[in-house]
Amino acid sequence: MLRSPKLRRTVFSAALALAAAAAATVTAPAQAGAAGFHKYVALGDSYTAVGNLLESAGGPLGCFRSSVNFPHDLAAELHISNLADASCGGAVTADMTGPQSVIGGTNPAQFDALTPDTDLVTVGIGGNDIGFGDIVTTCGELSVSNVFGDPCHQHFTSGGTDQLAARIDALAPTIGNVLQGIHQRAPHATVVVVGYLPVLPAAGGCWPSVPVAVGDVPWLHGIQQKLNDMLAQEAAENGALSVNPNGVTGRDACQWPWTRWVEPVIPAQPAAPVHPNPAGQQAVANMIAGRLGS
């Protein structure tokens, strides 16, 4: 979900920059296929676009849009043959209505994929608007000299204000505007706002696999939960459904490779660092299908 941060000297920040240039078994209920959707448009950043980096779905190289991501998994699950996946790594809310320049070309405004006969839309956006890539890179660099402290928390709350919490609050009206823009262009569509799978556990962490100081882990985990809660709230206030992964536990980037849904800085499979792997993408698809069938 990340805008590309400038390359830093550390290994973890370089890996995160690469990811940014890109971005309990859940079972879907049998009802999900009964919804009868025919035209599905997927909007979002790299948490939507990226899955298996070896399986490209086309589009500009810098979008790193995979055919193994939750939009493709969901389309298969709901038997939807008409999928327009407009998602792109590094996207922010402004890229919904304007073109996004990336490596290898330009991704058109994502709203261009919406049409009056679109009947299902998923949108996963907001992480890059609050600067997630730079946040994780900054926290990683600060952790090197204070592994057991909370240097990142101190950095982003200096002056007495939690800057990241404030960014999330400030972003909320923009998310509402995005949802209203979707409704205007696709007035008959069911719209689902998709939150972000947890990167970190609630406490402890796994430095240096995910280079965040032990004392910063609970705070950053809480920031991600706050972002997801805001997205869900905006969905509720703007005529959309939501999938909020805050209840997911034991699947973060600190878990064993065969358990986790998000990869650490050095992935164990062809997925982007600090992004969902194919299992995570399938899990999100299942959550969405479950929400649609409820």
Salt bridges, closest charged atoms under 4 A:
ASP85 OD2 - HIS72 ND1 3.74
ASP95 OD2 - ARG3 NH2 3.01
ASP117 OD1 - LYS39 NZ 3.49
GLU141 OE1 - ARG8 NH1 2.87
ASP150 OD2 - HIS153 ND1 3.21
ASP169 OD1 - LYS226 NZ 3.10
GLU263 OE1 - ARG260 NH2 3.21
